Amino acid sequence: QVQLVESGGGLVQAGGSLRLSCAASGSSFSINAMAWYRQAPGKQRELVAGITSGGSTDYADSVKGRFTISRDNAKLTVYLQMNSLKPEDTAVYYCKADFSTTWGTRLVSWGQGTQVTVSS
């Protein structure tokens, strides 16, 4: 029903910046909230940032002031601007979308993940 494709990950030096993108595609759906999660090897997946359909945002304490989540509803895309990156930010980043079908059913879709590696 809905597919999510992330892009923008890569290798960056500490203090550098990356911009992640997540584009949704499909048919007969509308996007509600979207979010970015991350998971480091051997660690639990954690919420990094979320954004509602109305544009309200929330961030993990560890990224406040450094990361910014935004969305372009016309393009069905959510972004994560990551500045002042630290080695602790190294992880696979996943996009999640909460969406509704034309039948009114609420579902969740996950992207495949994109690797972010920050060197010291």
Short mmCIF file of the C-alpha atoms (twelve columns), coordinates in Angstrom:
data_MODEL
# 
_entry.id   MODEL 
# 
loop_
_atom_site.group_PDB 
_atom_site.id 
_atom_site.type_symbol 
_atom_site.label_atom_id 
_atom_site.label_alt_id 
_atom_site.label_comp_id 
_atom_site.label_asym_id 
_atom_site.label_seq_id 
_atom_site.Cartn_x 
_atom_site.Cartn_y 
_atom_site.Cartn_z 
_atom_site.pdbx_PDB_model_num 
ATOM 1   C CA . GLN A 1   0.000   0.000  0.000  1 
ATOM 2   C CA . VAL A 2   2.725   2.460  1.039  1 
ATOM 3   C CA . GLN A 3   6.438   2.143  0.377  1 
ATOM 4   C CA . LEU A 4   9.121   4.290  2.013  1 
ATOM 5   C CA . VAL A 5   12.557  4.898  0.501  1 
ATOM 6   C CA . GLU A 6   15.300  6.592  2.533  1 
ATOM 7   C CA . SER A 7   18.339  8.317  1.093  1 
ATOM 8   C CA . GLY A 8   21.123  10.660 2.155  1 
ATOM 9   C CA . GLY A 9   23.114  8.493  4.538  1 
ATOM 10  C CA . GLY A 10  26.862  8.150  4.349  1 
ATOM 11  C CA . LEU A 11  30.189  8.744  6.049  1 
ATOM 12  C CA . VAL A 12  30.903  12.131 7.599  1 
ATOM 13  C CA . GLN A 13  33.455  13.642 9.972  1 
ATOM 14  C CA . ALA A 14  32.444  14.680 13.462 1 
ATOM 15  C CA . GLY A 15  30.958  18.163 13.355 1 
ATOM 16  C CA . GLY A 16  29.688  17.688 9.830  1 
ATOM 17  C CA . SER A 17  26.160  17.560 8.461  1 
ATOM 18  C CA . LEU A 18  23.893  15.187 6.559  1 
ATOM 19  C CA . ARG A 19  20.348  15.475 5.275  1 
ATOM 20  C CA . LEU A 20  18.211  12.351 5.160  1 
ATOM 21  C CA . SER A 21  15.146  12.065 2.946  1 
ATOM 22  C CA . CYS A 22  12.257  9.623  3.050  1 
ATOM 23  C CA . ALA A 23  9.792   9.531  0.174  1 
ATOM 24  C CA . ALA A 24  6.452   7.761  0.390  1 
ATOM 25  C CA . SER A 25  4.733   6.220  -2.609 1 
ATOM 26  C CA . GLY A 26  1.666   4.139  -3.290 1 
ATOM 27  C CA . SER A 27  -2.019  4.705  -3.789 1 
ATOM 28  C CA . SER A 28  -5.231  5.150  -1.847 1 
ATOM 29  C CA . PHE A 29  -3.640  6.492  1.322  1 
ATOM 30  C CA . SER A 30  -2.981  9.610  3.334  1 
ATOM 31  C CA . ILE A 31  -0.006  10.183 5.625  1 
ATOM 32  C CA . ASN A 32  -0.577  11.035 9.255  1 
ATOM 33  C CA . ALA A 33  2.539   11.248 11.451 1 
ATOM 34  C CA . MET A 34  6.068   10.480 10.265 1 
ATOM 35  C CA . ALA A 35  9.194   9.799  12.273 1 
ATOM 36  C CA . TRP A 36  12.862  8.900  12.167 1 
ATOM 37  C CA . TYR A 37  14.296  6.097  14.286 1 
ATOM 38  C CA . ARG A 38  17.841  4.829  14.581 1 
ATOM 39  C CA . GLN A 39  19.506  1.628  15.691 1 
ATOM 40  C CA . ALA A 40  23.166  1.032  16.460 1 
ATOM 41  C CA . PRO A 41  24.630  -2.512 16.441 1 
ATOM 42  C CA . GLY A 42  23.529  -4.432 19.517 1 
ATOM 43  C CA . LYS A 43  21.311  -1.564 20.671 1 
ATOM 44  C CA . GLN A 44  17.578  -0.946 20.854 1 
ATOM 45  C CA . ARG A 45  15.893  1.012  18.111 1 
ATOM 46  C CA . GLU A 46  15.107  4.499  19.403 1 
ATOM 47  C CA . LEU A 47  12.952  7.395  18.294 1 
ATOM 48  C CA . VAL A 48  15.016  10.317 17.013 1 
ATOM 49  C CA . ALA A 49  12.371  12.756 15.812 1 
ATOM 50  C CA . GLY A 50  8.703   12.810 14.898 1 
ATOM 51  C CA . ILE A 51  6.373   15.163 13.062 1 
ATOM 52  C CA . THR A 52  2.577   15.218 12.936 1 
ATOM 53  C CA . SER A 53  0.392   15.991 9.953  1 
ATOM 54  C CA . GLY A 54  -0.003  19.489 11.364 1 
ATOM 55  C CA . GLY A 55  3.743   20.064 11.595 1 
ATOM 56  C CA . SER A 56  4.276   19.637 15.339 1 
ATOM 57  C CA . THR A 57  7.683   18.127 16.114 1 
ATOM 58  C CA . ASP A 58  9.336   16.188 18.904 1 
ATOM 59  C CA . TYR A 59  12.982  15.199 19.396 1 
ATOM 60  C CA . ALA A 60  15.054  12.887 21.507 1 
ATOM 61  C CA . ASP A 61  17.024  14.805 24.128 1 
ATOM 62  C CA . SER A 62  20.294  13.638 22.590 1 
ATOM 63  C CA . VAL A 63  19.612  15.426 19.284 1 
ATOM 64  C CA . LYS A 64  17.744  18.553 20.365 1 
ATOM 65  C CA . GLY A 65  19.322  21.662 18.923 1 
ATOM 66  C CA . ARG A 66  21.259  19.656 16.334 1 
ATOM 67  C CA . PHE A 67  18.633  17.807 14.259 1 
ATOM 68  C CA . THR A 68  15.579  19.204 12.487 1 
ATOM 69  C CA . ILE A 69  12.697  17.168 11.090 1 
ATOM 70  C CA . SER A 70  10.468  18.615 8.383  1 
ATOM 71  C CA . ARG A 71  8.017   17.431 5.752  1 
ATOM 72  C CA . ASP A 72  6.773   18.380 2.324  1 
ATOM 73  C CA . ASN A 73  3.213   17.142 2.092  1 
ATOM 74  C CA . ALA A 74  2.981   17.784 -1.648 1 
ATOM 75  C CA . LYS A 75  6.024   15.571 -2.253 1 
ATOM 76  C CA . LEU A 76  5.040   13.042 0.433  1 
ATOM 77  C CA . THR A 77  8.549   13.371 1.824  1 
ATOM 78  C CA . VAL A 78  10.004  13.784 5.300  1 
ATOM 79  C CA . TYR A 79  13.512  15.095 5.956  1 
ATOM 80  C CA . LEU A 80  15.988  14.946 8.793  1 
ATOM 81  C CA . GLN A 81  18.643  17.669 8.767  1 
ATOM 82  C CA . MET A 82  21.500  16.534 10.999 1 
ATOM 83  C CA . ASN A 83  24.101  19.103 12.054 1 
ATOM 84  C CA . SER A 84  27.045  18.971 14.454 1 
ATOM 85  C CA . LEU A 85  27.175  15.208 14.090 1 
ATOM 86  C CA . LYS A 86  28.887  13.136 16.763 1 
ATOM 87  C CA . PRO A 87  30.286  9.588  16.662 1 
ATOM 88  C CA . GLU A 88  27.417  8.593  18.963 1 
ATOM 89  C CA . ASP A 89  25.021  9.379  16.102 1 
ATOM 90  C CA . THR A 90  26.390  6.444  14.106 1 
ATOM 91  C CA . ALA A 91  23.506  4.069  13.377 1 
ATOM 92  C CA . VAL A 92  21.108  2.823  10.748 1 
ATOM 93  C CA . TYR A 93  18.345  5.390  10.414 1 
ATOM 94  C CA . TYR A 94  14.813  4.244  9.604  1 
ATOM 95  C CA . CYS A 95  11.828  6.216  8.400  1 
ATOM 96  C CA . LYS A 96  8.370   5.342  9.728  1 
ATOM 97  C CA . ALA A 97  5.024   6.545  8.436  1 
ATOM 98  C CA . ASP A 98  1.643   6.247  10.094 1 
ATOM 99  C CA . PHE A 99  -0.951  6.333  7.344  1 
ATOM 100 C CA . SER A 100 -4.635  5.775  6.632  1 
ATOM 101 C CA . THR A 101 -6.143  3.881  3.717  1 
ATOM 102 C CA . THR A 102 -9.202  5.062  1.859  1 
ATOM 103 C CA . TRP A 103 -11.138 2.543  3.944  1 
ATOM 104 C CA . GLY A 104 -10.166 4.381  7.119  1 
ATOM 105 C CA . THR A 105 -7.726  1.748  8.339  1 
ATOM 106 C CA . ARG A 106 -4.634  3.055  10.143 1 
ATOM 107 C CA . LEU A 107 -1.394  1.250  9.304  1 
ATOM 108 C CA . VAL A 108 2.361   1.659  9.718  1 
ATOM 109 C CA . SER A 109 5.095   1.394  7.104  1 
ATOM 110 C CA . TRP A 110 8.882   1.259  7.626  1 
ATOM 111 C CA . GLY A 111 11.682  2.110  5.243  1 
ATOM 112 C CA . GLN A 112 14.653  -0.147 4.591  1 
ATOM 113 C CA . GLY A 113 17.085  2.032  6.532  1 
ATOM 114 C CA . THR A 114 20.099  4.122  5.582  1 
ATOM 115 C CA . GLN A 115 23.521  3.939  7.252  1 
ATOM 116 C CA . VAL A 116 24.989  7.016  8.919  1 
ATOM 117 C CA . THR A 117 28.593  6.764  10.076 1 
ATOM 118 C CA . VAL A 118 30.314  9.609  11.926 1 
ATOM 119 C CA . SER A 119 34.081  9.410  12.344 1 
ATOM 120 C CA . SER A 120 35.995  11.111 15.147 1 
# 
